[in-house]
Amino acid sequence: MDGRKRSNIKPGLRVNIVMKEDQRTGYLTEGYVQDILTNSPNHPHGIKVRLETGEVGRVKEILPEL
């Protein structure tokens, strides 16, 4: 699924995000979506979310459930 479309992202979904400070390196952080912060239906760099751990970043990958 595409992390650039808001309709694909729901709270509780397991995702990889890139945080602002990691954009240059492309380092991904894995976690579960707590809040969706982007209001527009899509975003070219990924929908911005807050993970349950409090980290904020843009969704790069939507991961399958374990």
C-alpha positions in Angstrom: 0.0 0.0 0.0 1.0 3.6 -0.7 2.1 5.8 2.3 1.4 8.9 0.2 -2.4 8.4 0.4 -4.2 9.3 3.6 -7.0 6.8 3.0 -4.5 3.9 3.3 -3.4 4.9 6.8 -5.3 4.1 10.0 -4.4 4.3 13.7 -2.9 1.1 14.9 -1.3 0.3 11.5 2.4 -0.9 11.5 4.5 1.5 9.4 8.1 2.6 8.7 8.5 6.4 8.8 11.3 8.8 8.1 11.7 11.5 10.8 12.7 15.0 9.9 16.3 14.6 11.2 16.7 11.3 9.3 15.6 12.6 5.9 19.2 13.0 4.6 20.2 9.5 5.6 16.9 7.8 4.8 16.9 6.0 8.2 13.5 4.4 8.8 11.8 4.1 12.2 9.2 1.3 12.7 6.1 1.7 14.8 2.4 1.8 15.1 0.3 4.9 14.0 -1.3 6.8 16.9 -2.4 10.0 15.0 -2.6 11.1 11.4 -1.2 14.7 11.2 -1.6 15.4 7.5 -5.1 16.8 6.6 -4.8 16.6 2.8 -5.9 13.4 1.0 -2.3 12.8 -0.3 1.2 14.1 0.0 4.1 13.5 -2.4 6.6 12.8 0.5 4.3 10.6 2.6 1.5 11.3 5.1 2.8 12.7 8.4 1.9 10.6 11.4 2.7 10.4 15.1 3.7 6.9 16.3 2.5 5.4 19.7 6.1 6.2 20.9 5.6 9.9 20.2 7.9 10.0 17.2 6.7 12.1 14.2 7.5 11.5 10.6 6.3 10.7 7.1 5.1 7.2 6.1 7.5 5.5 3.7 6.2 1.9 4.0 3.0 0.3 5.3 4.1 -3.0 6.9 2.0 -6.3 7.1 0.7 -7.1 10.5 2.7 -9.7 12.5 
